[in-house]
């Protein structure tokens, strides 16, 4: 049997830990490009927003939907790349803001869809980590993620940098000084977050076979990302649900001892999400809740941040550290999950 590295020696750990510095670098380096894009979007407002992404980047697209809809009021939908790459169906995207999110910028289906969107009259903006990628060449505007090289199969810092870039665009587009100030606090809060103790989650999931990850609104993307990482790195079957949807059927699976992880943020979704966590607990489920409010049972500590939009950025960092430790506890190297590659190219 191949020996496993120590938790702090994995690429996943080291790359996720870099997130604080990478976000700081991104905000500083991208200020001029994002400000120019925001000015163009105010001068020529889009009719709607379309996102295109795969994997963890698609979870960032979920986050973008809630950010743009709650902060700017723009209807935002996720486009299926296969509509262009497989069905070759033309889309009516004239006047749309088309946001393509990718770590590598190389997947053929995303490239084909981005070209089709540009040809259809959309303004294509690429959030890409690999600046010399084909996707960057297609876009009208490139917003580099500046996450640096990411070698672990599990995306961590590139996902966090995708979220911060989305908030940067929204804050400058909206002209929201409060949101922008909170975003500028994110690197420091990320550094603080990295040292928070989520050991109770690692201990509780060491022998688990199934798990629900639940959140709502701005936090839904964190639930999606956490569920993917638990499958990918830990070999644990995890499914993400909105707190508004999990009672429509999936609730029937919850019985004594069933593990459920909740993500929360301090906004209008908080009260009902905590109520749902209590309901799961009353059914005998084993519940962990990432929450900054006092008095929450079995709470996972969360570093405070000055705006709920920024909460999912910092919360996922604590999860990444826990997922890395959990993978090793379950006898798996999180850097080399079976059957997976760093860059997945779909058509």
Secondary structure in CASP SS format (residue, H / E / C, confidence):
PFRMAT SS
TARGET T0000
AUTHOR 0000-0000-0000
METHOD secondary structure of the structure
MODEL  1
X C 1.00
X C 1.00
X C 1.00
X C 1.00
X C 1.00
X C 1.00
X H 1.00
X H 1.00
X H 1.00
X C 1.00
X H 1.00
X H 1.00
X H 1.00
X H 1.00
X H 1.00
X H 1.00
X H 1.00
X C 1.00
X H 1.00
X H 1.00
X H 1.00
X H 1.00
X H 1.00
X H 1.00
X H 1.00
X H 1.00
X H 1.00
X H 1.00
X H 1.00
X C 1.00
X H 1.00
X H 1.00
X H 1.00
X H 1.00
X H 1.00
X H 1.00
X H 1.00
X H 1.00
X H 1.00
X H 1.00
X H 1.00
X H 1.00
X H 1.00
X C 1.00
X C 1.00
X C 1.00
X C 1.00
X C 1.00
X E 1.00
X E 1.00
X E 1.00
X E 1.00
X C 1.00
X C 1.00
X H 1.00
X H 1.00
X H 1.00
X H 1.00
X H 1.00
X H 1.00
X H 1.00
X H 1.00
X H 1.00
X H 1.00
X H 1.00
X H 1.00
X H 1.00
X H 1.00
X H 1.00
X H 1.00
X H 1.00
X C 1.00
X C 1.00
X C 1.00
X C 1.00
X E 1.00
X E 1.00
X E 1.00
X C 1.00
X C 1.00
X C 1.00
X H 1.00
X H 1.00
X H 1.00
X H 1.00
X C 1.00
X C 1.00
X C 1.00
X C 1.00
X C 1.00
X C 1.00
X C 1.00
X C 1.00
X C 1.00
X C 1.00
X C 1.00
X E 1.00
X E 1.00
X E 1.00
X E 1.00
X E 1.00
X E 1.00
X C 1.00
X C 1.00
X C 1.00
X C 1.00
X C 1.00
X H 1.00
X H 1.00
X H 1.00
X H 1.00
X H 1.00
X H 1.00
X H 1.00
X H 1.00
X H 1.00
X H 1.00
X H 1.00
X H 1.00
X C 1.00
X C 1.00
X C 1.00
X E 1.00
X E 1.00
X E 1.00
X E 1.00
X E 1.00
X E 1.00
X C 1.00
X C 1.00
X C 1.00
X C 1.00
X C 1.00
X H 1.00
X H 1.00
X H 1.00
X H 1.00
X H 1.00
X C 1.00
X C 1.00
X E 1.00
X E 1.00
X E 1.00
X E 1.00
X C 1.00
X C 1.00
X C 1.00
X C 1.00
X C 1.00
X C 1.00
X C 1.00
X C 1.00
X C 1.00
X C 1.00
X C 1.00
X C 1.00
X H 1.00
X H 1.00
X H 1.00
X H 1.00
X H 1.00
X H 1.00
X H 1.00
X H 1.00
X H 1.00
X H 1.00
X H 1.00
X H 1.00
X H 1.00
X H 1.00
X H 1.00
X H 1.00
X H 1.00
X H 1.00
X C 1.00
X C 1.00
X H 1.00
X H 1.00
X H 1.00
X H 1.00
X H 1.00
X H 1.00
X H 1.00
X H 1.00
X H 1.00
X H 1.00
X H 1.00
X H 1.00
X H 1.00
X H 1.00
X H 1.00
X H 1.00
X H 1.00
X C 1.00
X C 1.00
X C 1.00
X C 1.00
X C 1.00
X H 1.00
X H 1.00
X H 1.00
X H 1.00
X H 1.00
X H 1.00
X H 1.00
X C 1.00
X C 1.00
X C 1.00
X C 1.00
X E 1.00
X E 1.00
X E 1.00
X E 1.00
X E 1.00
X E 1.00
X C 1.00
X H 1.00
X H 1.00
X H 1.00
X H 1.00
X H 1.00
X H 1.00
X H 1.00
X H 1.00
X H 1.00
X H 1.00
X H 1.00
X H 1.00
X H 1.00
X H 1.00
X H 1.00
X H 1.00
X H 1.00
X H 1.00
X C 1.00
X C 1.00
X E 1.00
X E 1.00
X E 1.00
X E 1.00
X E 1.00
X E 1.00
X C 1.00
X C 1.00
X C 1.00
X C 1.00
X C 1.00
X C 1.00
X C 1.00
X H 1.00
X H 1.00
X H 1.00
X H 1.00
X C 1.00
X C 1.00
X C 1.00
X C 1.00
X C 1.00
X E 1.00
X E 1.00
X E 1.00
X E 1.00
X E 1.00
X C 1.00
X C 1.00
X C 1.00
X C 1.00
X C 1.00
X C 1.00
X H 1.00
X H 1.00
X H 1.00
X H 1.00
X H 1.00
X H 1.00
X H 1.00
X H 1.00
X H 1.00
X H 1.00
X H 1.00
X H 1.00
X H 1.00
X C 1.00
X C 1.00
X C 1.00
X E 1.00
X E 1.00
X E 1.00
X E 1.00
X E 1.00
X C 1.00
X C 1.00
X C 1.00
X C 1.00
X C 1.00
X C 1.00
X C 1.00
X C 1.00
X E 1.00
X E 1.00
X C 1.00
X C 1.00
X C 1.00
X C 1.00
X C 1.00
X C 1.00
X C 1.00
X H 1.00
X H 1.00
X H 1.00
X H 1.00
X H 1.00
X H 1.00
X H 1.00
X H 1.00
X H 1.00
X H 1.00
X H 1.00
X H 1.00
X H 1.00
X H 1.00
X H 1.00
X H 1.00
X H 1.00
X H 1.00
X H 1.00
X H 1.00
X H 1.00
X H 1.00
X C 1.00
X C 1.00
X C 1.00
X C 1.00
X C 1.00
X C 1.00
X C 1.00
X C 1.00
X C 1.00
X C 1.00
X C 1.00
X C 1.00
X C 1.00
X C 1.00
X C 1.00
X C 1.00
X C 1.00
X C 1.00
END
